[in-house]
Amino acid sequence: MTDQIPPAPPPQTPPPVAGTVGSAGAGLAGNGGIGAAAMAASVGRAKEVGTAGAVGAKKAVLSPKEAFKQALSQGSDKESGSAAKENGDIGPSSNVIDFVDNIIENGITLGVSDIHMEPFEARSRLRYRRDGTLKEVEEFATFLHANYSAVSTRIKILASLDISERRLPQDGAIRFDYKAGDDIVDLRVSVLPTSCGERIVMRIMDKSALNMPLADLGFPEAEFAKIQKAIHSPQGMILVTGPTGSGKSTTLYAVLNSLNDPEINLMTAEDPVEFKVEGIGQVHVKDNIGLTFTAALRSFLRQDPEVIMVGEIRDKDTGDIAVKASLTGHLVLSTLHTNDAPSTITRLINMGIPSYLITSSLTMVIAQRLARKICLSCKTEDMEATKESFLSLGFPEDVASKAKAYTGTGCDECFDAGAKGRRAIHEILVITRTIKEAILANKNDIEIGDIAKAKDGFVTMQDTGRALILEGMISIEEFKRILMIED
């Protein structure tokens, strides 16, 4: 059966893609998919959107889960009245267009970070990542599987990708006109060929990270004072570490925003540039044309900057230039993928950067994770938490014998996840004279961590996580999910 493919837009950067709210079209925009009206209700916008785009009378505000179920039932009712649901036939091309608009718009409304679409031999799957966990939307498996080729082609057109290329991975971007012009949302698109077809992941770029004040990132007062001192130093290197999805970009942008001033020249090298910030010179690194992090850094030094941000130190060349930049009167910000703050020093040494240069340039390492908070609507005491459970997480015996833990049972407010929202867990290693002596003495990361705890009051992420368990903010299960348990 031949897929119906909408005409391609001009090859230049496409205009924002119009959202479904307010459109008068048929198909999933008006009645099907995850209905726009119900999803608006899920965030408190309890307005009824008619088929002609008119706003009707106000409705009772539904919980997120209730609105989600209502929207799905609307989509099912529409499909049940057509032959498409019975035989899996591809409907009009407008249905595919509206389906793509709906899954993007409602992903934004629900506050998801990623939209996953995957083809398999007998079925296809749509999943949303919300608060760090993936949830499948099973109600759309039939439509998505029957129309997968058309849906993937539509997304590639929106992302200005080559629709004829199905053998190689492709990356692109979509500018989505959310809520009919009220907001423009950027999406990063990755298309990966698999044995069953093209797998698509769309990352929704949360612009709230741009406006997040550094003081709102959850740093304790004493740790926040250390960060303020470091970022307002005339030179040095600050590294933010953690796995993918741990909030490193949010932390770096918060630091850049706090430094963004007409009297300061800020330059960034990013792959890709996730958010465009006025007042900052941002360079999109492109390895395929030779514009690497190393090449960008070399050029930055001729642009008279005070602050330089490098998206990631990936190799010795980038590390060497970042270190030299910090030694020549620049404040350098960057990221690394390490498990904790002390192991960052070991990683730099393993890259081939001499210890004496690390001690001369590195001023601070911030390691972090994002932990899901227990949903307040279904929070209850964890009756399975025993003394042994607390001891296994590193609690002292006297604390473990009387400690209580909490968990979420799941409710409509949290989509039965038991958790709602996230908070950052940090550990901050300041490169003091004591730590410099340990580095020059070739101490390993465990020894450096022990010295920092004993002499500098270093607080690990595990220490913070244990405190949050006792406060009833995170569960024991969440602690185990995101943090390595110390021996």
C-alpha positions as a Python dict, from the first residue, in 0.01 Angstrom:
ca = {
    (1, 'M'): (0, 0, 0),
    (2, 'T'): (143, 337, -97),
    (3, 'D'): (198, 587, 184),
    (4, 'Q'): (51, 930, 129),
    (5, 'I'): (330, 1179, 184),
    (6, 'P'): (262, 1550, 230),
    (7, 'P'): (460, 1785, 3),
    (8, 'A'): (803, 1883, 137),
    (9, 'P'): (863, 2240, 257),
    (10, 'P'): (1146, 2457, 118),
    (11, 'P'): (1496, 2324, 201),
    (12, 'Q'): (1574, 2625, 421),
    (13, 'T'): (1494, 2639, 794),
    (14, 'P'): (1122, 2559, 813),
    (15, 'P'): (876, 2796, 975),
    (16, 'P'): (726, 2689, 1308),
    (17, 'V'): (492, 2393, 1273),
    (18, 'A'): (139, 2491, 1362),
    (19, 'G'): (-14, 2316, 1661),
    (20, 'T'): (-355, 2158, 1652),
    (21, 'V'): (-546, 2384, 1891),
    (22, 'G'): (-772, 2625, 1707),
    (23, 'S'): (-758, 2437, 1375),
    (24, 'A'): (-1080, 2352, 1197),
    (25, 'G'): (-946, 2037, 1028),
    (26, 'A'): (-1089, 1690, 1057),
    (27, 'G'): (-894, 1386, 1175),
    (28, 'L'): (-707, 1356, 1500),
    (29, 'A'): (-678, 1730, 1559),
    (30, 'G'): (-1046, 1780, 1631),
    (31, 'N'): (-1150, 1460, 1803),
    (32, 'G'): (-877, 1200, 1807),
    (33, 'G'): (-526, 1144, 1939),
    (34, 'I'): (-453, 1282, 2281),
    (35, 'G'): (-720, 1552, 2259),
    (36, 'A'): (-594, 1906, 2293),
    (37, 'A'): (-888, 2016, 2510),
    (38, 'A'): (-842, 1736, 2760),
    (39, 'M'): (-469, 1788, 2778),
    (40, 'A'): (-522, 2159, 2832),
    (41, 'A'): (-741, 2063, 3124),
    (42, 'S'): (-460, 1852, 3266),
    (43, 'V'): (-254, 2162, 3330),
    (44, 'G'): (-536, 2375, 3452),
    (45, 'R'): (-637, 2522, 3116),
    (46, 'A'): (-990, 2386, 3143),
    (47, 'K'): (-1130, 2526, 2822),
    (48, 'E'): (-1330, 2341, 2564),
    (49, 'V'): (-1194, 2374, 2212),
    (50, 'G'): (-1455, 2327, 1941),
    (51, 'T'): (-1399, 2189, 1594),
    (52, 'A'): (-1384, 2541, 1455),
    (53, 'G'): (-1129, 2653, 1715),
    (54, 'A'): (-1375, 2851, 1928),
    (55, 'V'): (-1327, 2851, 2303),
    (56, 'G'): (-1635, 2732, 2486),
    (57, 'A'): (-1754, 2721, 2846),
    (58, 'K'): (-1516, 2629, 3125),
    (59, 'K'): (-1515, 2272, 3252),
    (60, 'A'): (-1416, 2119, 3583),
    (61, 'V'): (-1039, 2085, 3615),
    (62, 'L'): (-936, 1721, 3578),
    (63, 'S'): (-634, 1549, 3727),
    (64, 'P'): (-356, 1478, 3477),
    (65, 'K'): (-440, 1109, 3459),
    (66, 'E'): (-817, 1167, 3423),
    (67, 'A'): (-757, 1418, 3141),
    (68, 'F'): (-520, 1178, 2973),
    (69, 'K'): (-775, 894, 2985),
    (70, 'Q'): (-1052, 1120, 2857),
    (71, 'A'): (-838, 1233, 2566),
    (72, 'L'): (-750, 875, 2476),
    (73, 'S'): (-1116, 771, 2485),
    (74, 'Q'): (-1198, 1054, 2244),
    (75, 'G'): (-940, 922, 2002),
    (76, 'S'): (-1071, 567, 2035),
    (77, 'D'): (-1431, 677, 1973),
    (78, 'K'): (-1332, 843, 1650),
    (79, 'E'): (-1138, 545, 1522),
    (80, 'S'): (-1407, 297, 1623),
    (81, 'G'): (-1650, 473, 1391),
    (82, 'S'): (-1427, 423, 1090),
    (83, 'A'): (-1305, 126, 895),
    (84, 'A'): (-946, 228, 965),
    (85, 'K'): (-947, 75, 1309),
    (86, 'E'): (-1092, -251, 1180),
    (87, 'N'): (-856, -314, 892),
    (88, 'G'): (-556, -90, 970),
    (89, 'D'): (-589, 101, 642),
    (90, 'I'): (-406, 428, 611),
    (91, 'G'): (-648, 717, 635),
    (92, 'P'): (-619, 1057, 468),
    (93, 'S'): (-282, 1229, 483),
    (94, 'S'): (-436, 1492, 712),
    (95, 'N'): (-482, 1220, 975),
    (96, 'V'): (-108, 1149, 974),
    (97, 'I'): (-27, 1520, 989),
    (98, 'D'): (-267, 1573, 1279),
    (99, 'F'): (-140, 1261, 1456),
    (100, 'V'): (218, 1393, 1450),
    (101, 'D'): (101, 1738, 1565),
    (102, 'N'): (-95, 1581, 1848),
    (103, 'I'): (178, 1356, 1986),
    (104, 'I'): (418, 1652, 1990),
    (105, 'E'): (172, 1903, 2135),
    (106, 'N'): (49, 1672, 2407),
    (107, 'G'): (401, 1565, 2493),
    (108, 'I'): (478, 1931, 2556),
    (109, 'T'): (158, 1973, 2758),
    (110, 'L'): (238, 1672, 2975),
    (111, 'G'): (590, 1801, 3039),
    (112, 'V'): (770, 1503, 2885),
    (113, 'S'): (1135, 1531, 2786),
    (114, 'D'): (1146, 1276, 2502),
    (115, 'I'): (906, 1114, 2255),
    (116, 'H'): (1004, 766, 2133),
    (117, 'M'): (862, 589, 1828),
    (118, 'E'): (981, 237, 1749),
    (119, 'P'): (875, -10, 1476),
    (120, 'F'): (873, -386, 1531),
    (121, 'E'): (763, -671, 1306),
    (122, 'A'): (413, -714, 1450),
    (123, 'R'): (354, -378, 1617),
    (124, 'S'): (487, -27, 1671),
    (125, 'R'): (531, 157, 1999),
    (126, 'L'): (493, 518, 2114),
    (127, 'R'): (648, 612, 2448),
    (128, 'Y'): (684, 934, 2648),
    (129, 'R'): (970, 994, 2893),
    (130, 'R'): (835, 1187, 3190),
    (131, 'D'): (1036, 1260, 3505),
    (132, 'G'): (1309, 1036, 3375),
    (133, 'T'): (1098, 723, 3311),
    (134, 'L'): (941, 591, 2991),
    (135, 'K'): (568, 518, 2966),
    (136, 'E'): (403, 354, 2667),
    (137, 'V'): (88, 496, 2508),
    (138, 'E'): (-67, 166, 2401),
    (139, 'E'): (-385, 320, 2262),
    (140, 'F'): (-207, 439, 1948),
    (141, 'A'): (-19, 119, 1862),
    (142, 'T'): (-265, 20, 1586),
    (143, 'F'): (-271, 356, 1409),
    (144, 'L'): (105, 407, 1444),
    (145, 'H'): (189, 60, 1310),
    (146, 'A'): (-46, 91, 1012),
    (147, 'N'): (90, 437, 927),
    (148, 'Y'): (448, 416, 1054),
    (149, 'S'): (615, 493, 721),
    (150, 'A'): (394, 797, 663),
    (151, 'V'): (443, 919, 1023),
    (152, 'S'): (822, 886, 1003),
    (153, 'T'): (824, 1066, 666),
    (154, 'R'): (616, 1351, 809),
    (155, 'I'): (858, 1394, 1099),
    (156, 'K'): (1158, 1390, 863),
    (157, 'I'): (995, 1660, 651),
    (158, 'L'): (933, 1878, 957),
    (159, 'A'): (1295, 1826, 1066),
    (160, 'S'): (1430, 1910, 716),
    (161, 'L'): (1582, 1562, 677),
    (162, 'D'): (1626, 1354, 361),
    (163, 'I'): (1306, 1148, 328),
    (164, 'S'): (1470, 917, 72),
    (165, 'E'): (1756, 820, 304),
    (166, 'R'): (1660, 515, 511),
    (167, 'R'): (2001, 352, 551),
    (168, 'L'): (2195, 608, 757),
    (169, 'P'): (2120, 787, 1086),
    (170, 'Q'): (2004, 1148, 1057),
    (171, 'D'): (1972, 1435, 1303),
    (172, 'G'): (1751, 1739, 1265),
    (173, 'A'): (1538, 1993, 1447),
    (174, 'I'): (1174, 2104, 1453),
    (175, 'R'): (1037, 2442, 1560),
    (176, 'F'): (686, 2364, 1683),
    (177, 'D'): (419, 2635, 1706),
    (178, 'Y'): (271, 2530, 2039),
    (179, 'K'): (-86, 2644, 2116),
    (180, 'A'): (-128, 2826, 1784),
    (181, 'G'): (143, 3087, 1822),
    (182, 'D'): (150, 3134, 2199),
    (183, 'D'): (486, 2964, 2228),
    (184, 'I'): (757, 2825, 1999),
    (185, 'V'): (909, 2498, 2121),
    (186, 'D'): (1225, 2349, 1973),
    (187, 'L'): (1264, 1974, 1930),
    (188, 'R'): (1582, 1782, 1852),
    (189, 'V'): (1513, 1485, 1623),
    (190, 'S'): (1720, 1167, 1587),
    (191, 'V'): (1635, 906, 1323),
    (192, 'L'): (1810, 569, 1347),
    (193, 'P'): (1763, 286, 1094),
    (194, 'T'): (1692, -51, 1259),
    (195, 'S'): (1613, -397, 1124),
    (196, 'C'): (1238, -321, 1137),
    (197, 'G'): (1242, 40, 1020),
    (198, 'E'): (1348, 382, 1140),
    (199, 'R'): (1346, 446, 1511),
    (200, 'I'): (1268, 809, 1599),
    (201, 'V'): (1340, 1001, 1918),
    (202, 'M'): (1235, 1363, 1960),
    (203, 'R'): (1390, 1557, 2249),
    (204, 'I'): (1171, 1846, 2367),
    (205, 'M'): (1400, 2133, 2457),
    (206, 'D'): (1273, 2279, 2783),
    (207, 'K'): (1333, 2653, 2766),
    (208, 'S'): (1261, 2687, 3137),
    (209, 'A'): (1627, 2589, 3182),
    (210, 'L'): (1718, 2925, 3030),
    (211, 'N'): (1538, 3118, 3301),
    (212, 'M'): (1633, 2896, 3595),
    (213, 'P'): (1817, 3107, 3853),
    (214, 'L'): (2123, 2942, 4000),
    (215, 'A'): (1976, 2987, 4347),
    (216, 'D'): (1677, 2768, 4252),
    (217, 'L'): (1880, 2457, 4166),
    (218, 'G'): (1866, 2320, 4520),
    (219, 'F'): (2220, 2391, 4641),
    (220, 'P'): (2253, 2414, 5023),
    (221, 'E'): (2346, 2762, 5140),
    (222, 'A'): (2709, 2677, 5220),
    (223, 'E'): (2759, 2499, 4886),
    (224, 'F'): (2592, 2783, 4696),
    (225, 'A'): (2837, 3030, 4850),
    (226, 'K'): (3128, 2816, 4723),
    (227, 'I'): (2982, 2815, 4371),
    (228, 'Q'): (2932, 3191, 4374),
    (229, 'K'): (3293, 3242, 4472),
    (230, 'A'): (3416, 3009, 4197),
    (231, 'I'): (3209, 3150, 3910),
    (232, 'H'): (3302, 3508, 3994),
    (233, 'S'): (3673, 3432, 3998),
    (234, 'P'): (3870, 3595, 3715),
    (235, 'Q'): (4008, 3261, 3598),
    (236, 'G'): (3994, 2887, 3660),
    (237, 'M'): (3803, 2582, 3537),
    (238, 'I'): (3471, 2453, 3669),
    (239, 'L'): (3353, 2109, 3555),
    (240, 'V'): (2997, 1973, 3585),
    (241, 'T'): (2981, 1592, 3572),
    (242, 'G'): (2715, 1324, 3557),
    (243, 'P'): (2543, 1087, 3315),
    (244, 'T'): (2325, 1193, 3024),
    (245, 'G'): (2000, 1344, 3152),
    (246, 'S'): (2136, 1449, 3490),
    (247, 'G'): (2075, 1822, 3435),
    (248, 'K'): (2429, 1932, 3349),
    (249, 'S'): (2311, 2169, 3075),
    (250, 'T'): (2059, 2330, 3311),
    (251, 'T'): (2333, 2396, 3566),
    (252, 'L'): (2569, 2541, 3305),
    (253, 'Y'): (2302, 2767, 3156),
    (254, 'A'): (2211, 2887, 3505),
    (255, 'V'): (2576, 2980, 3561),
    (256, 'L'): (2596, 3153, 3222),
    (257, 'N'): (2278, 3351, 3292),
    (258, 'S'): (2416, 3469, 3624),
    (259, 'L'): (2730, 3590, 3442),
    (260, 'N'): (2555, 3731, 3134),
    (261, 'D'): (2636, 4101, 3146),
    (262, 'P'): (2731, 4360, 2880),
    (263, 'E'): (3066, 4404, 3055),
    (264, 'I'): (3153, 4034, 3019),
    (265, 'N'): (3234, 3859, 2690),
    (266, 'L'): (3092, 3505, 2700),
    (267, 'M'): (3161, 3241, 2432),
    (268, 'T'): (3027, 2886, 2412),
    (269, 'A'): (3106, 2583, 2194),
    (270, 'E'): (2814, 2339, 2195),
    (271, 'D'): (2708, 2024, 2012),
    (272, 'P'): (2438, 2116, 1941),
    (273, 'V'): (2338, 2466, 2054),
    (274, 'E'): (2035, 2368, 2260),
    (275, 'F'): (1913, 2717, 2349),
    (276, 'K'): (1994, 3052, 2193),
    (277, 'V'): (2075, 3312, 2457),
    (278, 'E'): (2101, 3682, 2379),
    (279, 'G'): (2431, 3828, 2490),
    (280, 'I'): (2631, 3506, 2448),
    (281, 'G'): (2838, 3411, 2142),
    (282, 'Q'): (2733, 3050, 2075),
    (283, 'V'): (2910, 2825, 1825),
    (284, 'H'): (2756, 2501, 1695),
    (285, 'V'): (3036, 2244, 1676),
    (286, 'K'): (3039, 2047, 1347),
    (287, 'D'): (3300, 1773, 1339),
    (288, 'N'): (3224, 1682, 975),
    (289, 'I'): (3358, 2018, 852),
    (290, 'G'): (3645, 2040, 1098),
    (291, 'L'): (3476, 2275, 1346),
    (292, 'T'): (3560, 2066, 1652),
    (293, 'F'): (3562, 2170, 2017),
    (294, 'T'): (3938, 2206, 1986),
    (295, 'A'): (3916, 2431, 1679),
    (296, 'A'): (3643, 2644, 1838),
    (297, 'L'): (3847, 2687, 2157),
    (298, 'R'): (4152, 2801, 1963),
    (299, 'S'): (3943, 3066, 1788),
    (300, 'F'): (3778, 3173, 2113),
    (301, 'L'): (4114, 3276, 2254),
    (302, 'R'): (4140, 3533, 1973),
    (303, 'Q'): (3790, 3670, 2049),
    (304, 'D'): (3892, 3835, 2378),
    (305, 'P'): (3653, 3640, 2606),
    (306, 'E'): (3628, 3649, 2985),
    (307, 'V'): (3417, 3331, 3011),
    (308, 'I'): (3435, 3024, 2786),
    (309, 'M'): (3193, 2733, 2798),
    (310, 'V'): (3283, 2406, 2623),
    (311, 'G'): (2997, 2159, 2587),
    (312, 'E'): (3213, 1860, 2676),
    (313, 'I'): (3581, 1774, 2720),
    (314, 'R'): (3601, 1463, 2503),
    (315, 'D'): (3973, 1417, 2445),
    (316, 'K'): (4322, 1529, 2543),
    (317, 'D'): (4340, 1808, 2283),
    (318, 'T'): (4023, 1975, 2409),
    (319, 'G'): (4133, 1924, 2770),
    (320, 'D'): (4476, 2075, 2703),
    (321, 'I'): (4334, 2390, 2545),
    (322, 'A'): (4067, 2425, 2817),
    (323, 'V'): (4339, 2402, 3083),
    (324, 'K'): (4563, 2653, 2904),
    (325, 'A'): (4269, 2892, 2859),
    (326, 'S'): (4197, 2880, 3232),
    (327, 'L'): (4563, 2953, 3304),
    (328, 'T'): (4568, 3261, 3080),
    (329, 'G'): (4300, 3463, 3253),
    (330, 'H'): (3975, 3296, 3142),
    (331, 'L'): (3697, 3127, 3337),
    (332, 'V'): (3629, 2793, 3165),
    (333, 'L'): (3309, 2593, 3214),
    (334, 'S'): (3264, 2241, 3078),
    (335, 'T'): (3126, 1891, 3141),
    (336, 'L'): (3254, 1537, 3175),
    (337, 'H'): (3085, 1199, 3208),
    (338, 'T'): (3209, 1061, 3542),
    (339, 'N'): (3040, 887, 3833),
    (340, 'D'): (3132, 1141, 4099),
    (341, 'A'): (3342, 1449, 4163),
    (342, 'P'): (3671, 1285, 4280),
    (343, 'S'): (3680, 1049, 3979),
    (344, 'T'): (3682, 1356, 3751),
    (345, 'I'): (4042, 1420, 3851),
    (346, 'T'): (4136, 1061, 3767),
    (347, 'R'): (3962, 1096, 3431),
    (348, 'L'): (4162, 1409, 3343),
    (349, 'I'): (4487, 1236, 3438),
    (350, 'N'): (4391, 933, 3226),
    (351, 'M'): (4333, 1169, 2932),
    (352, 'G'): (4699, 1264, 2956),
    (353, 'I'): (4669, 1601, 3131),
    (354, 'P'): (4958, 1639, 3379),
    (355, 'S'): (4875, 1660, 3748),
    (356, 'Y'): (5054, 1993, 3789),
    (357, 'L'): (4832, 2151, 3522),
    (358, 'I'): (4517, 2013, 3686),
    (359, 'T'): (4610, 2161, 4024),
    (360, 'S'): (4691, 2496, 3861),
    (361, 'S'): (4371, 2525, 3658),
    (362, 'L'): (4085, 2325, 3812),
    (363, 'T'): (3894, 2517, 4081),
    (364, 'M'): (3574, 2315, 4132),
    (365, 'V'): (3391, 1998, 4027),
    (366, 'I'): (3011, 1971, 4056),
    (367, 'A'): (2870, 1619, 4022),
    (368, 'Q'): (2494, 1574, 4006),
    (369, 'R'): (2194, 1348, 3950),
    (370, 'L'): (1821, 1408, 3910),
    (371, 'A'): (1600, 1224, 4160),
    (372, 'R'): (1224, 1175, 4129),
    (373, 'K'): (1035, 1321, 4425),
    (374, 'I'): (764, 1119, 4600),
    (375, 'C'): (417, 1229, 4491),
    (376, 'L'): (261, 1421, 4780),
    (377, 'S'): (-91, 1301, 4687),
    (378, 'C'): (-12, 933, 4742),
    (379, 'K'): (283, 950, 4982),
    (380, 'T'): (278, 680, 5248),
    (381, 'E'): (521, 511, 5484),
    (382, 'D'): (726, 236, 5322),
    (383, 'M'): (642, -67, 5534),
    (384, 'E'): (900, -279, 5353),
    (385, 'A'): (1186, -59, 5472),
    (386, 'T'): (1374, -252, 5740),
    (387, 'K'): (1681, -179, 5948),
    (388, 'E'): (1882, -387, 5702),
    (389, 'S'): (1751, -173, 5416),
    (390, 'F'): (1887, 141, 5578),
    (391, 'L'): (2219, -23, 5669),
    (392, 'S'): (2269, -133, 5308),
    (393, 'L'): (2243, 233, 5200),
    (394, 'G'): (2518, 339, 5440),
    (395, 'F'): (2310, 467, 5733),
    (396, 'P'): (2476, 442, 6075),
    (397, 'E'): (2331, 169, 6297),
    (398, 'D'): (2181, 410, 6549),
    (399, 'V'): (1997, 594, 6268),
    (400, 'A'): (1895, 278, 6082),
    (401, 'S'): (1727, 130, 6389),
    (402, 'K'): (1471, 411, 6415),
    (403, 'A'): (1457, 563, 6065),
    (404, 'K'): (1143, 575, 5853),
    (405, 'A'): (1119, 581, 5475),
    (406, 'Y'): (833, 680, 5248),
    (407, 'T'): (713, 585, 4904),
    (408, 'G'): (437, 670, 4658),
    (409, 'T'): (158, 420, 4596),
    (410, 'G'): (52, 580, 4268),
    (411, 'C'): (-250, 799, 4196),
    (412, 'D'): (-413, 1006, 3921),
    (413, 'E'): (-190, 1305, 3994),
    (414, 'C'): (130, 1112, 3917),
    (415, 'F'): (-6, 872, 3651),
    (416, 'D'): (34, 583, 3899),
    (417, 'A'): (411, 638, 3904),
    (418, 'G'): (430, 720, 4276),
    (419, 'A'): (661, 1012, 4192),
    (420, 'K'): (602, 1359, 4057),
    (421, 'G'): (868, 1615, 3971),
    (422, 'R'): (1243, 1592, 4019),
    (423, 'R'): (1514, 1761, 4218),
    (424, 'A'): (1889, 1773, 4175),
    (425, 'I'): (2131, 1596, 4407),
    (426, 'H'): (2480, 1750, 4401),
    (427, 'E'): (2826, 1702, 4542),
    (428, 'I'): (3076, 1987, 4518),
    (429, 'L'): (3449, 1928, 4533),
    (430, 'V'): (3649, 2248, 4581),
    (431, 'I'): (4013, 2209, 4477),
    (432, 'T'): (4169, 2330, 4799),
    (433, 'R'): (4536, 2320, 4895),
    (434, 'T'): (4472, 1984, 5062),
    (435, 'I'): (4321, 1836, 4744),
    (436, 'K'): (4604, 1979, 4531),
    (437, 'E'): (4859, 1804, 4753),
    (438, 'A'): (4666, 1478, 4717),
    (439, 'I'): (4658, 1512, 4337),
    (440, 'L'): (5033, 1584, 4317),
    (441, 'A'): (5092, 1282, 4543),
    (442, 'N'): (4910, 1067, 4284),
    (443, 'K'): (4628, 970, 4518),
    (444, 'N'): (4340, 782, 4354),
    (445, 'D'): (3980, 905, 4346),
    (446, 'I'): (3876, 708, 4656),
    (447, 'E'): (4166, 850, 4857),
    (448, 'I'): (4094, 1203, 4730),
    (449, 'G'): (3730, 1165, 4835),
    (450, 'D'): (3828, 1045, 5182),
    (451, 'I'): (4072, 1334, 5226),
    (452, 'A'): (3806, 1584, 5112),
    (453, 'K'): (3556, 1443, 5364),
    (454, 'A'): (3802, 1444, 5652),
    (455, 'K'): (3962, 1785, 5597),
    (456, 'D'): (3731, 1995, 5378),
    (457, 'G'): (3383, 1885, 5486),
    (458, 'F'): (3307, 1728, 5145),
    (459, 'V'): (2943, 1608, 5124),
    (460, 'T'): (2881, 1327, 4876),
    (461, 'M'): (2567, 1271, 4669),
    (462, 'Q'): (2504, 962, 4880),
    (463, 'D'): (2508, 1176, 5196),
    (464, 'T'): (2254, 1412, 5040),
    (465, 'G'): (2042, 1120, 4916),
    (466, 'R'): (2029, 966, 5262),
    (467, 'A'): (1919, 1299, 5408),
    (468, 'L'): (1642, 1324, 5148),
    (469, 'I'): (1517, 975, 5239),
    (470, 'L'): (1487, 1078, 5603),
    (471, 'E'): (1308, 1398, 5496),
    (472, 'G'): (1058, 1187, 5304),
    (473, 'M'): (1139, 1354, 4972),
    (474, 'I'): (1274, 1050, 4784),
    (475, 'S'): (1221, 676, 4826),
    (476, 'I'): (1475, 403, 4896),
    (477, 'E'): (1403, 264, 4550),
    (478, 'E'): (1487, 598, 4388),
    (479, 'F'): (1812, 623, 4585),
    (480, 'K'): (1917, 283, 4450),
    (481, 'R'): (1813, 378, 4097),
    (482, 'I'): (2029, 687, 4059),
    (483, 'L'): (2316, 655, 4309),
    (484, 'M'): (2595, 405, 4348),
    (485, 'I'): (2593, 247, 4694),
    (486, 'E'): (2923, 297, 4873),
    (487, 'D'): (3110, -6, 5004),
}
